[in-house]
Every structure is written in structure tokens, then in C-alpha cells.
Amino acid sequence: FLNMYEGRKQAAEITGARLEAKLVGEKLAAALNTVYANESNFELLLELADNVGGYGYQVRMDNGTRQISVENSAWGAVSVVVVCNNIEDFLLGSENLGKTVRIYWVENQIRVVNA
């Protein structure tokens, strides 16, 4: 009985972490789309959580598919689509998360870097 309870508890925690990861992706996608819509003289500073559901994670942008992936070995990858297609590919790992990131235009592309 206890093993079944632990299994269900772990599944619920991972499901919660996946939902939280989706929110991280949505937050970043909204910021990217906002910078895109406001054009070249606009930038945003954004704070991303250093962990999701107690797990470390990374965020990857693939401009070819226009997807942001929030990834971790516990829950896999959760993807969010962005509207614009001129975002420089990026990878935000543990060294970038929990800090402020800057989203801005440079040479007709949107870039995401540490602030």
C-alpha cells in the first residue's frame, strides 16, 4: 500500500513540475512576442525561476521550429510555440536561471542573454 502511495505522490509531483515548466515557457514566449511586436527600440528584463518543482531545468529556443523547450530529466521536455521566427537560438542553463535575462533586438534578430 505504501509503495502505491509513494508512486502516486511522485507522479503528482512530476505532473505539477511539468505544468510549472509550461508556465515558464509561456512567460518567456509572451516576453519574446512582446519584444517582437514592439520592434527594435524595445527590450524587456525577465526573471526566470532557478528551479521548477524543486528540479533544475534548462530552456532551449529552436528558431527553426519556433519552439521554446523547458527540459529536465525528470519530466522530459515541455514545448511552447512563439509567433515570431527571427529569434536567435539560445540555451539557458542553471548558470542563467534564477537571474534576470534581457530580451532585445540586435541586427534584425531578438536575442536573450543575462542582464
C-alpha positions in Angstrom: 0.0 0.0 0.0 2.8 2.4 0.9 4.6 1.8 -2.4 1.4 2.6 -4.4 1.0 5.8 -2.4 4.6 6.9 -3.0 4.2 6.1 -6.7 1.1 8.3 -7.0 2.7 11.1 -5.0 5.8 11.1 -7.2 3.6 11.1 -10.4 1.6 14.0 -9.0 4.8 15.9 -8.2 6.2 15.4 -11.7 2.8 16.4 -13.2 2.9 19.6 -11.1 6.5 20.3 -12.2 5.5 19.8 -15.9 2.7 22.3 -15.5 5.1 24.8 -13.8 7.6 24.2 -16.6 4.9 25.0 -19.2 4.2 28.3 -17.3 7.9 29.2 -17.5 7.8 28.6 -21.3 4.6 30.6 -21.6 6.1 33.5 -19.7 9.2 33.5 -21.9 7.2 33.2 -25.1 5.0 36.1 -24.0 8.1 38.3 -23.4 9.6 37.3 -26.8 6.4 38.1 -28.6 6.1 41.4 -26.8 9.6 42.4 -27.8 8.8 41.3 -31.4 5.6 43.3 -31.5 7.2 46.5 -30.2 10.1 46.3 -32.7 13.8 47.3 -32.5 13.8 50.0 -29.8 12.1 47.8 -27.2 13.6 45.4 -24.6 12.4 43.5 -21.6 14.1 42.2 -18.4 12.7 39.0 -17.2 13.3 36.9 -14.1 13.1 33.1 -14.5 12.9 30.7 -11.6 16.1 28.9 -10.7 14.1 25.6 -10.3 10.8 24.1 -11.3 9.0 22.0 -8.7 12.3 21.5 -6.9 14.1 20.3 -10.1 16.8 22.0 -12.0 16.0 22.6 -15.7 17.1 24.3 -18.9 15.4 26.4 -21.5 16.2 26.0 -25.2 15.0 28.0 -28.2 14.9 26.5 -31.6 14.2 29.2 -34.2 13.7 26.6 -36.9 10.6 25.1 -35.2 9.8 28.4 -33.3 9.6 26.4 -30.1 10.8 27.0 -26.6 11.5 23.8 -24.7 11.7 23.6 -21.0 13.7 20.4 -20.3 14.6 18.2 -17.3 15.5 14.5 -17.0 12.6 14.0 -14.5 9.7 15.3 -16.8 11.3 15.4 -20.2 10.5 18.4 -22.3 7.6 20.8 -22.4 7.3 22.9 -25.5 5.7 26.3 -26.2 5.4 27.9 -29.7 6.3 31.5 -30.3 4.8 33.7 -33.0 8.0 35.3 -34.4 10.6 33.5 -36.4 13.6 35.8 -36.0 14.9 34.8 -32.6 18.5 33.8 -32.1 18.7 30.3 -30.8 19.6 30.1 -27.1 20.2 27.8 -24.3 19.6 28.9 -20.7 21.1 26.5 -18.2 21.5 26.6 -14.4 24.0 29.5 -14.6 21.4 31.7 -16.3 18.3 30.7 -14.3 17.3 32.5 -11.1 18.8 35.6 -12.6 17.5 38.4 -14.8 17.6 37.8 -18.6 17.5 40.6 -21.1 15.4 40.2 -24.3 16.2 42.7 -27.0 16.6 43.3 -30.7 20.0 43.3 -32.4 20.6 43.2 -36.2 17.0 42.2 -37.0 17.0 39.3 -34.5 15.8 39.0 -31.0 18.5 37.9 -28.5 18.1 36.5 -25.0 21.1 37.0 -22.7 21.9 37.5 -19.0 21.2 41.1 -17.9 
